[in-house]
Amino acid sequence: MPLPAPLVPRSEVALIDEAAAAMGLDIAALMECAGAALAHEAKAMAPEGRIVIACGPGNNGGDGYVCARLLAASGRSVAVWPVVEPKSPLCQRQAASLPATIERLDGIPPGTPLLVDAILGAGVTGRPREPVARALRQIRESGTIILSADVPTGLGTELMLPAKLTVCFQVAKSELLGIPGLGEFKTVDIGIPAAAYKEVQPACMRRYPALKRTGHKGSHGELLIVAGGVFPGALEFAARAAVISGCDMVRAWTADGPPLPATVVVNRQGASLTAADPEELTPLLVRASTVLIGPGLGRAPGIHELIHQVFSLAQEMGVPVVVDADAITVLADTLRALPKGDGQVLVTPHRGEARILLGGATDELGLHAFARPDRVVLAKGPVDLVSDGRRWQRNP
């Protein structure tokens, strides 16, 4: 049974578009498909009367201009309202291609049966500014039925257009879930390959913040690694990877063992690890941006107490936690019973650890069902699966 269609944060749309372009897709062709999908829904929602398309300056507005052109070509009465004049090259091209017979408006006439909202797309966040804010207030006051392109303009603010239907292009947007006053949304295929959003692409690296040229030690985060001891190599690999990725400070809480790179601040706890002195451990957690628990710890006596102690303290202090290797086995029951909240936990099981984590046979559906926004799963294998219970991607 295949995984359900992913729900994607609106911030991911630019990455999907970039991945599609890198695969050789023509963004103008995608815009044509998006506009055709809007026109199809508009005709169904307003079988008669003049349809008004409100367009913004970017590619979302370009979708609206395509919709207007196709509606006019099908014989429907249509008008466009350029809320903001076209600015992106594709939007300008589509606006210029409109037939002269399509009327341009500067507002929404009374009695309009349907307004197509193509003002601001998924990439625009925050409270809309003028003249968009003024247009949104006028549309809301008119009571006109609204069809939105990809996301309703003003989503997440008091100016949001209460769309009866939102047509999501290729992937549904997670921000549309549970919004009071918002109608249904549906997803339409506009020709973007599934690999652009279901597989990790080079564009995904843009999720990581760029290192600041003026940064100093501590600007780019501190990592506390509770690991090593029985298998010190796992700790060294984790520490080196953190340093290479740009982490400014890596601290290791570990047992006696081989020397670690000079860039790692090491807290040796003797020949074996057990529950720590809270007065020693807590200050390190206070400074940590994230704590990694598990690589190479083994299952010697005392390790269970340490793992539970570190995880519990990190949760209480709001420190994001990565649970790996033996820590997954030790914390399996705790992770299954973890109440929903604002915490940030990433669990990284291989197949055997996933079986313990889920309490039985495991597959992608089971891992996706276990995952939540506050309990993300990165299941390691020949093809990795990353899921937060809404969005998922494979890393081939």
Secondary structure as UniProt FT lines:
FT   STRAND          7..8
FT   HELIX           10..12
FT   HELIX           13..22
FT   TURN            23..24
FT   HELIX           27..45
FT   STRAND          51..55
FT   HELIX           59..73
FT   TURN            74..75
FT   STRAND          78..82
FT   HELIX           89..96
FT   TURN            100..101
FT   STRAND          103..104
FT   TURN            110..111
FT   STRAND          114..118
FT   TURN            122..123
FT   TURN            130..131
FT   HELIX           132..142
FT   STRAND          146..149
FT   TURN            153..156
FT   TURN            158..159
FT   STRAND          165..169
FT   STRAND          172..173
FT   HELIX           174..176
FT   TURN            177..178
FT   TURN            180..181
FT   STRAND          184..188
FT   HELIX           195..198
FT   HELIX           202..207
FT   TURN            213..214
FT   TURN            217..220
FT   STRAND          222..226
FT   HELIX           232..245
FT   STRAND          249..254
FT   TURN            262..263
FT   STRAND          264..268
FT   HELIX           278..287
FT   STRAND          290..293
FT   TURN            295..296
FT   TURN            301..302
FT   HELIX           303..317
FT   STRAND          321..324
FT   HELIX           326..336
FT   STRAND          345..348
FT   HELIX           351..358
FT   HELIX           364..370
FT   TURN            373..374
FT   STRAND          375..379
FT   STRAND          384..387
FT   STRAND          392..395
//
